[in-house]
Amino acid sequence: MRILIVEDEVTLNKTLAEGLKEFGYQSDVAENLKDALYYLDIRNYDLILADWMLPDGSGLELVTQVKQSSPKTIVLVLSARDDKESEIEALKAGADDYIRKPFDFDVLIARIEARLRFGGSNIIEIEDLIINPEEEKITYKDKEIELKGKPFEVLTHLARHKDQIVSKEQLLDAIWEEPELVTPNVIEVAINQIRQKLDKPLGITTIETVRRRGYRFCFPRGA
């Protein structure tokens, strides 16, 4: 599970990132709205923790944009505002929960777990192809395909950005924890595994290479 922390208070965002790591969550930290939008453009998140007051805008702007582009992504608003009107405003903007500062970290974790447990599904369904990121499972016409690890993550990322050309660098940044320590060749290896384990046996094409630019999800062909 990957979480985006959008919080301009450095001590707090560091504490949140370290605490979430102990519970097995991967996280990225953005200190302003601009950086948050950058991360959202290159990565997929299961949940977002968004501070209301940011240096360059409101966390509610982020809530609105996230819910428009990815309505199933869970967003929790963090705020020092303790009046009910603010809570109502955040929930009406699309927030899934409203957490007042200061908060108990154990309570925050419990709320995160509850929202992820009962939140919307991230399953991708395109005609007969079903990609289930939560179970790392792919089915095509009720036949299960064996594709795990990084190739599965590459396929999932491209499927979620099926109208876009995604470069090798973007894939590395989105999927690998330390992209600077690996070479772009790992993307070619992952793409090859997708084609050998998924496309070739099924007689379909899921990914096309766009010369000098990257890759694009293309199933069904012509979509």
N, C-alpha and C positions, 0 to 999 in steps of 0.2 A: 504494500500500500504506500502510495506517495502523497505527501501533504505539502502544500505551499503555505508558508508563513509570511504574511504581509504585515509587518510591524516595524515602525521606525525607532522604537526604543531598543537600542542595541543590547542592553543587558537582558531584557525580556525575550527578544527573539533568539538570543543565544541559549538562554535557559530552556525555552520551548523546544528548540532543535535538539539539544542534548537529552532532554527528558523524553521526547518522542522516539529518539534513537534507542533508548533503553527498552522501550516497549515494542521494538521491531519495525518502526515506521521510518521510511526514507523521507527526507524533507529538504526543501530549498527555502532560502530566506530572501525576501525582497523588502527593502526599507522604504519604498515609495511606490506609487501607482504605476509609473513608467516601467520600472523593473519588473513589477508583477505581471504586467501585460506582455513583457518580453518572454518571461518564463512560460506564460500560458500559451504563447504562440509556438513554442518549441517542444513543450512537454504536456503530457496528460496527467491530471491529478484526480485522485479519488475524493479529496477533501481540501478545502481552503480555509485557513484561519485568517480573517481580515480585520485589521484595526479600523475603526470608524474614521479617526482623524489621521490623515497622512499629509506629508509636507507638500505634495503637489495635487491634492484632491481628496475626495471622500471615498472611504471604503465601500459606501453604498453604490458608487459609480461602478466599482468592480463587480459587486454583486449583480447588478443589472446586466452588465456585459457578459458575465459568465453564464447567467441563466438564459440569455438569448442564444448564445452559441453552443452551450452544453448544459441543457436543463437538468440533467441527472447528476451533475457534479454538486456535491454537498458544500455549502458555504456557511461557516459559523462566524458571526460578527462579534468582535471583542470591543468593548467600549467602557469608558469611565462614566458615561451617562447612566444615571440610575433612575430616571423617570420613565414611567410607563409609556409616555408618548414617543420617546425615542425607540423603545423596544418595538412598539407597534409600527413605527416608520420603517425600521429595519426589516421586519417580517413582511411588510407589504411590498418592500423593494425586492423581495425574493429570498431573503436569508432563511436558512433552515433552522437556525437557533440564534439566540442572543445571550452572550455571556458578559456579565458585568465585571469590571476590574475593581479591586483586585479579586482574583479567583483562586480557589484551591486546585492545584495541579491534578490531584487524583480525581476530583470532580470533573475537570476538563477531559481527562482521559476517558472517564465513564461516559461522558456525553459524546465524545468522538466515536467510541466503540458502538454506542447505541445507534448513532446516525448511520454509521457504515453498515451496521447489521440490518437496519430496516430501510436504508436508503434505496434509491432507484438502481436498477440494474445497468451495468456497463456493457452488456452483451451487444455485439455487432451482428446484425442480420442483413445480408445482402442476397436476395433471392434464396437459393438453396444452400448458401454458404453461411455458417454460423460460427462466430469467434467469441469464445467466452473467456475474457481475461482473468476473471476471478478464479476459474478452475484450470486455466491454461489448457483449454480444450477447443478443438476445431472439429466440426462435423460438416459433411457435405452429402446431401440427400440421405441423411440418417447414418452415414458411414463416418466413423471417427478416424481422424488423421493424427498420426504420431509426429508432432512437431513441438519441441520444448525449448526452454532457455531463450537465448538471445534471438535466434531466428523467429521464434514465436513473438517476441516483443517487437522485432522489426516489422513483421507482418501486421501486428496490431496497430502499431503507430502509423504505418502507411494507410491502413484501412480507415483509421480515424481522420486522416487528412487526405481522403481519396480524391479530392478535387485539386490537390496541390502537388507540385514537384518538390520533393524533399531531398536536400543534398546529403552527401555522406557526413559532412560536418554536423549538420542538424541532427541526423540520426545518432551519431556518436554522443552529442551533447544531451540528447533526450533520453538515451537508454543506458549508456555506460556511466557508472559512478565517477570514474576518473578518466574521462575521455582523452586527456592529454597523455596518458600512459599507454594507449593502444594506437595502432595504425589504421588508416581508413580501409585497409585490406580486409579487416574483420567484417566489414559491411558486405563486401563481395562474397565472402564465405557464407554469411548468413543468407544472402539472397540466393546463392546457389543451392543451399539446403532447402529453402522454400520451394524452389523450382523442382528439385529432385524428389522431395518427400510429399509435396502437395500437388503442384501443377502437372508434372509428368504422369504420375499414376492416375490422375483424374481426367487428364486430357483438357485442362483449363489453363488460363493465363491469369495470374493475379497481379503480377508486377511487371511493369515495363521500364526499361532503361532509357532515360532521356540523356542523350550524349552530352557530356561536359556539364551537365546540370544536376543529375541525381536520378531519383526513382519516383514512379507514380503508381499508385494502386489503380488497376484497370479492370477489375472484375465487376460486373460482366463486361466483356469486351465491347468498347464503344460507349460505355457509360460516362 
